[in-house]
């Protein structure tokens, strides 16, 4: 695992300016991961604009010209207009152009960071977790190449001087994503993992959705973003060539027979979709009749006696409970199945009980249920306290490890941050020799965190990047790509 990698930079802003700006206007200077962002409120006075322009390092601030819509002075200074929404205008500038020298001491961020990077999933521009997704185009403008890249194609606009592709896959950058002009439009090839993505085009500085893409979500600026699903599954039903309507439905879409239709293709019916890792049950719906998948030998009977096909996707996580050989029934329940107590039963083994489960990447609490009694996992030293209850903790496909050296005499060390709503007892770290450790799965974005040692909060001594908080004690800052 790699420790925090980030741009280390100081912005010294006058306190009086910050208070005045918040009270009167929405002018702000914020730091993104690869760029500096300046938001200007055109309802400001000339003095207010000149003030923030000076802080942004603009050589010859001209607030009067900006109020008249003349942004040429900003362009000469290396700023690019990102988007305009009524009275608000966003400008971007690459950090590599700023000629700032990093220093050796810890670096404090004294401005608000780019909301895009700090935005939790589900806010405009950053999709929340979805079990599945199906693309829908008038004309297919986003598609997969044999090389494994995804091609975004914008037809027309041959007179445009500059076109960029921007989305949550590049943190909505207005500096990256430059598209290549062709004889019929513009193209950009992007490496995407299976999942769901929001995007727009920037044509000569103006944002525009993909007009050929019917999948859309609100962008938070009274417009919409286009949505693309990088598919990872093909559902196919051979035969039934005289059928009129065929669809697939399952646990991933609440058995809705209307929203995933199949198309007739090569002597059968077929559709492609994105499906999140996990265990899914499904059937085909053919002209009003249910059919299990004849090509899938893995099947299970549900509580109503229906035979459903089973799709296990992802990596299996093995849960084991040694002993309890006299138990009549052992179950496991956790946040991965909404704590349903009698849903997942373990199988008896020579040493106890075990079961492999397909669970999507994430952080989960769980417990075993032995003949009706809930117990934590005796072999797992990691705990998460949820709702005041102590549960065993597991991170599936963790991508970041938090380490704290020393503190050998501490009774307990916890990790808390905006990833768990700053719950001081949320994540208990494991003590290994001279260090405390815990691994988590974190989505791309910005995180603030601290360690809690026997009730005392401390910054991460191995991470020099921090930002101030409302208690004037600071929070360590981590970016995950």
BELURPE-V862666 format. One record per residue. N is the residue number from 1. RES is the residue in one small letter. SS is DSSP state (h for helix, s for strand, l for the rest). Layout:
n/res/ss
N/RES/SS
N/RES/SS
This chain:
n/res/ss
1/x/l
2/x/l
3/x/l
4/x/l
5/x/l
6/x/l
7/x/l
8/x/l
9/x/l
10/x/l
11/x/l
12/x/l
13/x/l
14/x/l
15/x/h
16/x/h
17/x/h
18/x/h
19/x/h
20/x/h
21/x/h
22/x/h
23/x/h
24/x/h
25/x/l
26/x/l
27/x/l
28/x/s
29/x/s
30/x/s
31/x/s
32/x/l
33/x/l
34/x/l
35/x/s
36/x/s
37/x/s
38/x/s
39/x/s
40/x/s
41/x/s
42/x/l
43/x/l
44/x/l
45/x/l
46/x/h
47/x/h
48/x/h
49/x/h
50/x/h
51/x/h
52/x/h
53/x/h
54/x/h
55/x/h
56/x/l
57/x/l
58/x/l
59/x/l
60/x/l
61/x/l
62/x/l
63/x/h
64/x/h
65/x/h
66/x/h
67/x/h
68/x/l
69/x/l
70/x/l
71/x/l
72/x/h
73/x/h
74/x/h
75/x/h
76/x/h
77/x/l
78/x/l
79/x/l
80/x/s
81/x/s
82/x/s
83/x/s
84/x/s
85/x/s
86/x/l
87/x/l
88/x/s
89/x/s
90/x/s
91/x/s
92/x/s
93/x/s
94/x/s
95/x/h
96/x/h
97/x/h
98/x/l
99/x/l
100/x/l
101/x/l
102/x/l
103/x/l
104/x/l
105/x/l
106/x/l
107/x/s
108/x/s
109/x/s
110/x/l
111/x/l
112/x/l
113/x/s
114/x/l
115/x/h
116/x/h
117/x/h
118/x/h
119/x/l
120/x/l
121/x/l
122/x/l
123/x/l
124/x/l
125/x/l
126/x/l
127/x/l
128/x/l
129/x/l
130/x/l
131/x/l
132/x/s
133/x/s
134/x/l
135/x/l
136/x/l
137/x/s
138/x/l
139/x/l
140/x/l
141/x/l
142/x/s
143/x/s
144/x/s
145/x/l
146/x/l
147/x/l
148/x/l
149/x/l
150/x/s
151/x/s
152/x/s
153/x/s
154/x/s
155/x/s
156/x/l
157/x/l
158/x/l
159/x/l
160/x/l
161/x/l
162/x/l
163/x/s
164/x/s
165/x/s
166/x/s
167/x/s
168/x/h
169/x/h
170/x/h
171/x/l
172/x/l
173/x/l
174/x/l
175/x/l
176/x/l
177/x/l
178/x/s
179/x/l
180/x/s
181/x/s
182/x/l
183/x/l
184/x/l
185/x/s
186/x/s
187/x/s
188/x/s
189/x/s
190/x/s
191/x/l
192/x/l
193/x/l
194/x/l
195/x/s
196/x/s
197/x/s
198/x/s
199/x/s
200/x/s
201/x/s
202/x/s
203/x/s
204/x/l
205/x/l
206/x/s
207/x/s
208/x/s
209/x/l
210/x/l
211/x/l
212/x/l
213/x/s
214/x/l
215/x/l
216/x/s
217/x/s
218/x/s
219/x/l
220/x/l
221/x/l
222/x/l
223/x/l
224/x/s
225/x/s
226/x/s
227/x/s
228/x/s
229/x/s
230/x/s
231/x/l
232/x/l
233/x/s
234/x/s
235/x/s
236/x/s
237/x/s
238/x/s
239/x/l
240/x/l
241/x/l
242/x/l
243/x/l
244/x/l
245/x/l
246/x/s
247/x/s
248/x/s
249/x/s
250/x/s
251/x/h
252/x/h
253/x/h
254/x/l
255/x/l
256/x/l
257/x/l
258/x/l
259/x/l
260/x/l
261/x/s
262/x/l
263/x/s
264/x/s
265/x/l
266/x/l
267/x/l
268/x/s
269/x/s
270/x/s
271/x/s
272/x/s
273/x/s
274/x/s
275/x/s
276/x/l
277/x/l
278/x/s
279/x/s
280/x/s
281/x/s
282/x/s
283/x/s
284/x/s
285/x/s
286/x/s
287/x/l
288/x/l
289/x/s
290/x/s
291/x/s
292/x/l
293/x/l
294/x/l
295/x/l
296/x/l
297/x/l
298/x/l
299/x/s
300/x/s
301/x/s
302/x/l
303/x/l
304/x/l
305/x/l
306/x/l
307/x/s
308/x/s
309/x/s
310/x/s
311/x/s
312/x/s
313/x/s
314/x/l
315/x/l
316/x/s
317/x/s
318/x/s
319/x/s
320/x/s
321/x/s
322/x/s
323/x/l
324/x/l
325/x/l
326/x/l
327/x/l
328/x/l
329/x/l
330/x/s
331/x/s
332/x/s
333/x/s
334/x/s
335/x/h
336/x/h
337/x/h
338/x/l
339/x/l
340/x/l
341/x/l
342/x/l
343/x/l
344/x/s
345/x/s
346/x/l
347/x/s
348/x/s
349/x/l
350/x/l
351/x/l
352/x/s
353/x/s
354/x/s
355/x/s
356/x/s
357/x/s
358/x/s
359/x/l
360/x/l
361/x/l
362/x/s
363/x/s
364/x/s
365/x/s
366/x/s
367/x/s
368/x/s
369/x/s
370/x/s
371/x/l
372/x/l
373/x/s
374/x/s
375/x/s
376/x/l
377/x/l
378/x/l
379/x/l
380/x/l
381/x/l
382/x/l
383/x/s
384/x/s
385/x/s
386/x/s
387/x/l
388/x/l
389/x/s
390/x/s
391/x/s
392/x/s
393/x/s
394/x/s
395/x/s
396/x/s
397/x/l
398/x/l
399/x/l
400/x/s
401/x/s
402/x/s
403/x/s
404/x/s
405/x/s
406/x/l
407/x/l
408/x/l
409/x/l
410/x/l
411/x/l
412/x/l
413/x/s
414/x/s
415/x/s
416/x/s
417/x/s
418/x/h
419/x/h
420/x/h
421/x/l
422/x/l
423/x/l
424/x/l
425/x/l
426/x/l
427/x/s
428/x/s
429/x/l
430/x/s
431/x/s
432/x/s
433/x/l
434/x/l
435/x/s
436/x/s
437/x/s
438/x/s
439/x/s
440/x/s
441/x/l
442/x/l
443/x/l
444/x/l
445/x/s
446/x/s
447/x/s
448/x/s
449/x/s
450/x/s
451/x/s
452/x/s
453/x/s
454/x/l
455/x/l
456/x/s
457/x/s
458/x/s
459/x/l
460/x/l
461/x/l
462/x/l
463/x/l
464/x/l
465/x/s
466/x/s
467/x/s
468/x/l
469/x/l
470/x/l
471/x/l
472/x/l
473/x/l
474/x/l
475/x/s
476/x/s
477/x/s
478/x/s
479/x/s
480/x/s
481/x/l
